[in-house]
Each structure stands twice: as structure tokens, then as C-alpha cells.
Amino acid sequence: MTLMMHQDHLSSHPSSKHSSFVDKHIQTTTKKEVTSSNQKGDDGLHSVAGLDCSAHGGPSNDLAQEMVYWKNLPNDESYVSPFRDPGQRRYLTFEPDGGGWNNIRMSMETVLAMAIATGRVLVLTPSQKMYLLGGTDFSFADFFPLHSIAKEHPGLEIITMKQFLEETHGKLKNTETNEISYPPHNTTEWDGNTGSVKSELNPWLRTIAYNADWNPDHCLAAFPSSKDFTSEATLTSTFEQVNSEKVNFEQFFNQPTPVNGTIHDRMAEFIAGRSAMCMYDNQVQREQVIHFAGKAKLAGGRLLVHFYAFLFFSDWKADLWMKRFVRDHVRYIDDIQCAAARIVAAVREDARKRISDNADGIFDSFHIRRGDFQYKKTRVEASEILKAAENEIPKGTFVYVATDERDKKFFADMEGYWNVVYMDNYMHLLDGVDKNFFGMIDQLVASRGRTFFGCWFSTFTGYITRLRGYHSQNAQAEGSDMGLLPNSYYYAVVEHKTKLHDFWPVKKLYYAREYPVSWRNIDFDAPI
């Protein structure tokens, strides 16, 4: 497991105003409002399209656009899962990952994708404390514009745990006794009660739901193209064939399968040694509530997996749509994006002032993981980091370092070779910004470096590389047709330094890095 929120960002913030506002918004939004689509502003754009920082402390819209990697594709909002049943409300509940923020984010993306893929109502967890997030109660809607996403997509409905418990009160049965079961203490209000959520509510949810034993290390979550049994049979026979072929993932090295390839070819690249298929078949479709515990010792295992490395769609168009959905909508809220935009603009201005012949304000970037990281072989000295990067980042270059190392004396060797700056240098631009957002802001700033060095095994680094992948597709950069990132490296572990310069299919350990398949050619069939 990778514990990835920066140690610098552990200070609790005295206010939870974002959480209370967003939770109230979702709780008071009617069912019709939540599922309605095409909620556009006067400019014709959806609320999560573009980036306007005028209400978020700046910068100007021209400068803010550098952060935008997402797209406004109105026709994409028409997608609805073939399994959605308008006559029957079915739900998906889950428990957040117990690791650091980027592990939590990763599992949340996976659960959100599964809610859309299954056509189920996604039930948000109660606001609660999250590991390394300063002791403040948070909801996922504090970090992502979930209320806007639900408004814009007819295929997605999101409700709070309180709404779920009120809607289903007296209607849920214990799966073993088949008797009506009520939530602990017969209460529907669990927000801010972290201990009881873990010790009482979550165990109860497991008793009234189908606990999907979908362990991403052992099986792929497979979705037929329709409810028709023929589609299920096609998936089953294809999986049996691919599994019998004992596919060697290295055969796909720099030989990616076309994104519109056959079910067989796409599955062969995707299978990653998994010996089982967890299909969303007719039997599972009938379950009223599906629950993902997300714990290694419970049914289903831990969902420490990228959504695109776990969910397999018979329909290649559904696969690309899901990847675009996450890119275009599951992004940090504007408060975070705009704060990062202010810092990027300031870094570029400082780079122009300090480095001659740098009219564009070019800077390079690092994510250097220290803290309580469990992978000791990545804890290398600054002299080793310098040695790994000096040939790729010329002496005297302006460099932004995202790090959880508090003692900046650690970076003396690097500071002697490059012009090094940190978030610490730009704290005046973050007045009023929740300190728990700082790690996310660091990710966004580091993603804009010309050349980037990160840390293998780090899900924090991983997300930076995915953002760089999204940007590379928009810019049609060198190697983008293969999903390559020739200007992204790992300073540790050294044997993986140039891993992002080639195409590799997904493989275990899924969380150790991000993969080109998450961004490569995802606009292949994008409707305009």
C-alpha cells in the first residue's frame, strides 16, 4: 500500500465550509435534478467544462487555461448503461480505501466507474476523516465536482448515505436471515462520525448487500454489451480462449492493440495474468444493493487498482467513453485548479526573470517522495536524484519540486546545480486555500513541467504522469499515438527510469504506476 498525502500537508484546517456546503447541496437536490442532463450555462458549456478562476482568486482566464486537459463533449453525456433499469432503483455502496489520499482517489474513481457501468445509484460514504488529511471530516464531493457530474449525465445518479437510508428504510433484508434489517440505532445520520461508520455502519451494509467478491488481483470486472445472454456467452467464451492461450504481456511491448480492436485482442492485452472473470451477469444485475468493502481481508479485496486496469467492456466504445468521462469530469474542483494555475503562472514568471533566453518561462519538475513511504529503495539521497536527472535537465534550469520533505537542506546538491523552488516559495498565493488541498495543488503544478521526474511505486507520482498523458494527447505530442511520455522519468527505482518512454500494457502491481492505455487515443471516436 502507498501512503501518499504529503507530510507537509497534515495540518488540520479549522473550517470545513466546503464539506458542509457540498453535502447540503447533494442532500437537498431532488432525484429529478440529480439525474437531469445538459445543465448548461449562458456560454453553452457545462459547469465542469473550461476553467474560470474569476471567483476563485485568479489568475486570468488566459493563464488558467494552461491547466485544462479536459474537454467539453456534449454528445458524450448521452451515454447510459445498458443495465440501467428506470423502473427499479438499484444501488452501489462502498467503503473508502484506508490508505493515503491518492489511494483513496484511485479506489473512488473505480467505484464511480462501476456505478456508471452498472447503471446503479452511487451512494456516497458519510463525510468522515481520511488518512493524512488533517483530522477534518471530508466527503468526496469536497475534492471533485460530483454534484455537477450527476446533473450533467442521465446515466449517473449520486445520493448521500442519509438519502439512501431514508429511501430504503424498512425495505432492506439481511442476506442470511432474509428478515427486514434496520441501520444501527435506526439512524440515518452518520456524517462526521468516523469511528461509528467504520465499526457499525459499514459492517451493517455488508449484511444487507451483495458483497461483490471482485478482487482486481484475481479477476477482471467484465461488462457485456447488453443484457442479452448472447453477450454474456461471448464474453465467457472469449475469456476462456484468451486464458487458455497463456498470454505473455511482454508481447504487447510497443505493440498496443487498436482501441477499436476485437474483444479477444483487447482482452488479451488487458488480462494481466488474471485467471478469473467477474462478470456483471444477469444474476448480479438483479441484486438491489451491491457493496464493495475495499478491504484486503474481506470479500472483494482492496480496490487499489486503476479503473481502466480493472473494468473490461465488450463494447470498445463504452471503454473509451469511460476513460473520457474520468478525464473530462472526475477532476479536482476549481478552487484547487485555480490555486495551481496561480502558482504555475508565478513559476513561469520567475523562470523568465532568472534564466536568460527563457521567454516562455519553461521549468522542469520533480515529485520527490520521502515521508513514511514503505518502499525503502526509493528513499535515495539528493545526490543520487541529481545523478539520475542531470543529463535530462541541464544545469541552471528552473526546477519546481513537489515534495513531502520538510527539511529543505536535503536538497542542497540539487540547489547547487539547478534553480530550485518549492510550494513554500509561493505560499502567498494560497491565502485562504484549505491546507488539505496542498498535495493536490503540488500534483497539478508538477504536471506542467517540461521534463518531469517522479518516484516509482508512488500513486502521487502516478497521477501526475496521467495528467501529463492527458495533456500530451491534446497537444498531439511526440509519441502520443502510442501514449508515450518521452519527457517523463523516474529518479527511483533506477531500472524504471525510462518506463514511460515505451508502451507497456497494464500489469500487477497496478498501483505502482499509471499506464498509457488510460490516455492513449481515448478521443478516437469522440463525438463533436
Buried (B, 14 or more C-beta within 10 A) or exposed (E): BBBBBBBBBBEBBEEBEBBBEBBEEBBEBEEEEBBBBEBBEEEEEBBBBBBBBEEBBBBEEEBBBBBBBBBBBBEBBEBBBBBBEEEEBBBBBBBBBBBBBBBBBBBBBBBBBBBBBBBBBBBBBBBBBBBBBBEBBBBBBBBBBBBBBBBBBBBBBBBBBBBBBEBBEEEBEEBEEEEEBBBEEEBBEBBBBBEBBBEBBBEBBBBBBBBBBBBBBBBBBBBBBEBEEEBBEBBBEBBEEBBEEEBEBEEBEEEBBEBEBEBBBBBBBBBBEBEBBBBBBEEBBEBBBBBBBBBEEBBBBBBBBBBBBBBBBBBBBBBBBBBBBBBBBBBBBBBBBBBBBBBBBBBBEBBBEBBEEBEEBBBBBBBBBBBEBEBEEBEBEBEEBBBBBEEBBEEEBBBBBBBBBEEEEBBEBBBEBBBBBBBEBBEEBBEEBBBBBBBBBBBBBBBBBEBBBBBBBBBBBBBBBBBBBBBBBBEEBEBBEBBBBBBBBBBBBEEBBEBBBBBBBBBBEBBBBBBBBBBBBBBEEBEE
